[in-house]
Amino acid sequence: MSSSHYTHGSSEAEQQRLTALNRRLNERCIEAASLVAGERVVDFGAGLGQYSRMMARATGVPVLGIERSAEQIAEAMRQAAADNETDILEMREGDVLDPRFRDDEVGQFDVAHARFVLEHIPDPLQVVRNMARAVRPGGRVILADDDYDGLRLWPEPPGFSPIWHAYQRTYDRHGNDPIVGRRLVQLLHQAGLVPRRNTFVFFGGCAGDPDFEDVVRNIASIVDEAIADIIATGLSRDAVTAALDALIEWSKSPDSAVWFGMSWAEGIRPA
């Protein structure tokens, strides 16, 4: 079985980045999911559990989160405790390539969800097959992931384009897929599901948007966390840091804009 390589790690800085990103994305994702009261959800690669808890609030049913990182689980439960929501979230340590379900859980969930997971897995189809196995006939599998080739910054910040291209190459070097977002419907079909819907969840922004600083900071953090891998592609550290400095300076321009969307797709397990 192929092992997964999570590019971003689970440092405190990365947890802070993910927390900020969750605040921006979760409302948009919950709207796309159209969850129904009473639905039982399993969240593959639940991370810090923030979106898992939002899904639990939407359904009124505790969500099971599968997460391989003990550090992420500890922080997820700390945040849940701070919000008095430990009763709506179960975090279970496990690998999405081989999740540990009890016999009475297999084929019993109404929804299986994965966000920002498949891009870090050499065999994303195996994950989707596991998700299909988790849901009941008629149950839904929801996939949300990146296609980094779709990022557009305009006007282009000096020196940033080759850095972003190199960042995508770091995925290839670990056997992962930086453009898996465009494959989501195909993966649903290959896993024996019936694709039903696909869309984008926008999380770009422009100067004047009160969240624009967070949007740019997220991009800079992604690059900064992967700087060692980026340098291994042949770029110098000076080139990367100069591009990041230029990105921050660029973001202060009144006409700067980030165009980016997360790919989102849903499939149904046939009866």
C-alpha positions in Angstrom: 0.0 0.0 0.0 1.3 3.4 -0.9 2.1 5.8 2.0 1.0 9.4 1.9 3.2 12.5 2.1 1.5 15.6 3.5 3.5 18.5 2.1 2.5 21.1 4.7 3.3 19.2 8.0 1.5 19.8 11.3 3.6 22.5 12.9 2.0 25.2 15.1 2.4 27.7 12.2 0.6 25.2 9.9 -2.2 24.7 12.4 -2.7 28.5 12.6 -2.8 28.6 8.8 -5.3 25.8 8.6 -7.4 27.5 11.3 -7.5 30.8 9.4 -8.3 28.9 6.1 -11.2 27.1 7.8 -12.8 30.3 8.9 -12.8 31.5 5.3 -13.9 28.3 3.6 -16.3 26.5 6.0 -19.4 28.6 5.4 -19.0 28.2 1.6 -18.4 24.5 1.8 -21.3 23.8 4.2 -23.6 25.6 1.7 -22.3 23.4 -1.2 -22.8 20.2 0.9 -26.5 20.7 1.5 -26.4 18.5 4.6 -29.7 17.2 6.0 -30.7 16.9 9.6 -30.1 13.4 10.9 -27.3 12.5 8.4 -24.4 10.6 9.8 -21.1 11.9 8.5 -17.5 10.5 8.4 -14.8 13.0 7.6 -11.7 11.6 5.9 -8.6 13.5 6.8 -10.4 15.6 9.4 -7.4 17.7 10.4 -8.3 20.1 13.1 -11.9 19.0 13.1 -13.3 22.5 12.6 -15.3 21.7 9.5 -16.2 18.3 11.0 -17.9 20.2 13.9 -19.7 22.5 11.5 -21.1 19.4 9.7 -22.2 18.0 13.0 -24.0 21.3 13.9 -25.7 21.1 10.5 -26.9 17.5 10.9 -27.4 17.4 14.7 -25.4 14.1 14.7 -21.8 13.7 16.0 -19.3 13.4 13.2 -16.5 10.8 13.1 -13.2 12.3 11.9 -10.4 10.1 10.6 -7.0 11.7 11.0 -3.5 10.2 11.0 -1.7 12.9 12.9 -1.8 12.7 16.7 -0.8 16.3 16.9 -3.7 17.4 14.8 -6.1 15.3 16.8 -4.8 16.8 20.1 -5.3 20.3 18.7 -8.7 19.4 17.3 -9.9 18.2 20.6 -8.4 21.2 22.4 -10.3 23.6 20.1 -13.5 21.5 20.5 -13.2 21.7 24.2 -12.7 25.4 24.1 -16.0 25.7 22.2 -17.8 23.1 24.5 -18.3 20.8 21.5 -16.4 17.7 22.4 -19.7 15.8 22.4 -20.3 16.4 18.6 -16.9 15.2 17.4 -15.1 11.9 17.6 -11.5 12.0 16.3 -10.1 8.6 15.5 -6.4 8.1 14.6 -6.1 6.3 11.3 -4.9 6.4 7.7 -7.4 7.3 5.0 -5.8 4.6 2.9 -6.8 2.0 5.5 -9.4 3.5 7.9 -10.3 1.4 10.9 -14.1 1.1 10.9 -16.0 -1.1 13.2 -18.2 -3.8 11.6 -21.3 -1.9 12.5 -20.0 1.3 10.8 -19.2 -0.1 7.3 -21.8 1.0 4.8 -23.8 2.9 7.5 -22.8 6.5 6.9 -25.0 8.9 5.0 -22.1 11.1 3.9 -18.3 10.5 3.5 -16.4 13.7 3.1 -12.7 14.5 2.2 -11.2 18.0 1.7 -7.6 18.8 0.8 -6.8 15.1 1.2 -6.5 13.5 -2.2 -3.7 15.9 -3.4 -1.4 14.4 -0.7 -2.1 10.7 -1.5 -0.2 8.7 -4.2 -3.3 6.5 -4.6 -6.3 8.8 -4.3 -8.6 6.2 -5.9 -8.1 3.9 -2.9 -9.3 6.7 -0.6 -12.4 7.3 -2.7 -13.1 3.5 -2.7 -12.8 3.5 1.1 -15.3 6.4 1.2 -17.7 4.5 -1.1 -17.5 1.5 1.2 -18.3 3.6 4.2 -21.6 5.0 3.0 -24.9 3.2 2.6 -26.5 2.6 -0.8 -27.8 6.0 -1.8 -25.3 7.7 0.5 -23.1 10.5 -0.7 -19.4 10.9 -1.2 -18.2 14.5 -1.3 -14.7 15.4 -2.5 -13.1 18.8 -2.4 -9.5 19.4 -3.4 -7.0 21.7 -5.1 -6.0 22.2 -8.7 -3.0 24.4 -8.1 -2.5 25.1 -11.8 -5.7 27.2 -11.6 -4.2 29.9 -9.4 -4.1 33.3 -11.0 -2.6 36.4 -9.5 -3.1 39.6 -11.4 -1.2 41.7 -12.1 1.5 39.0 -11.7 3.8 39.6 -8.8 7.5 39.7 -9.9 9.2 36.3 -9.7 6.2 34.5 -8.3 5.2 32.4 -11.3 8.3 30.2 -11.3 8.1 29.7 -7.6 4.5 28.5 -7.8 5.4 26.2 -10.7 8.2 24.7 -8.6 5.8 24.3 -5.7 3.6 22.1 -7.9 6.7 20.0 -8.9 7.3 19.2 -5.2 4.0 17.2 -5.3 5.2 15.2 -8.3 8.4 14.3 -6.5 6.5 12.7 -3.7 4.2 10.9 -6.1 1.3 13.2 -5.3 -0.9 15.2 -7.6 -1.1 19.0 -7.5 -4.0 19.1 -10.0 -6.1 16.3 -8.6 -9.1 18.7 -8.4 -9.8 18.3 -12.1 -10.0 14.5 -11.6 -12.6 14.4 -8.8 -15.5 13.4 -11.0 -13.4 10.7 -12.7 -12.3 9.3 -9.3 -15.9 9.1 -8.2 -16.8 7.1 -11.3 -13.8 4.9 -11.0 -14.8 4.1 -7.4 -18.1 2.8 -8.6 -20.1 5.9 -7.6 -22.5 7.8 -9.7 -21.2 11.4 -10.1 -24.0 13.9 -9.5 -22.6 17.4 -9.2 -19.5 19.4 -9.5 -18.7 23.0 -8.8 -16.0 25.5 -7.5 -15.8 26.9 -4.0 -14.1 30.3 -4.5 -11.5 31.4 -2.1 -9.6 34.1 -3.8 -10.1 37.8 -3.2 -9.0 41.3 -4.2 -7.6 44.4 -2.7 -10.4 46.0 -0.8 -11.8 42.7 0.4 -11.4 42.7 4.2 -10.1 39.1 4.0 -7.6 39.7 1.3 -4.7 39.9 3.7 -5.6 36.4 4.9 -5.9 35.1 1.3 -2.3 36.3 0.4 -0.9 35.2 3.8 -2.3 31.7 3.1 -0.5 31.5 -0.3 2.7 32.8 1.3 2.5 30.3 4.1 2.0 27.4 1.6 5.2 28.3 -0.2 7.1 29.0 3.1 6.2 25.6 4.6 7.4 23.9 1.4 10.6 26.0 0.9 13.0 23.1 1.4 11.2 21.0 -1.2 11.0 24.0 -3.6 14.8 24.6 -3.3 15.3 20.9 -4.1 13.8 21.5 -7.5 16.7 23.8 -8.3 15.6 27.3 -7.2 17.7 29.2 -4.7 16.4 30.2 -1.3 17.1 33.9 -2.2 14.8 33.5 -5.2 12.0 32.1 -3.1 12.3 34.7 -0.3 12.5 37.5 -2.8 9.3 36.2 -4.5 7.5 36.0 -1.2 8.6 39.6 -0.4 7.3 40.7 -3.8 4.0 38.9 -3.1 3.4 40.8 0.1 4.3 44.1 -1.5 2.1 43.3 -4.5 -0.8 42.6 -2.2 -0.8 46.3 -1.1 -1.6 47.5 -4.7 -5.2 48.6 -5.1 -5.7 46.5 -8.2 -4.2 43.2 -6.9 -6.4 40.1 -7.2 -6.3 36.4 -6.5 -8.4 34.1 -8.6 -8.6 30.6 -7.2 -11.3 28.0 -6.5 -11.4 24.6 -4.8 -12.8 21.9 -7.0 -15.8 20.2 -5.4 -17.7 17.1 -6.6 -20.3 14.7 -5.2 -21.2 11.1 -6.1 -23.9 8.7 -5.0 -23.3 5.0 -4.0 -25.7 3.1 -6.2 -28.3 0.8 -4.7 
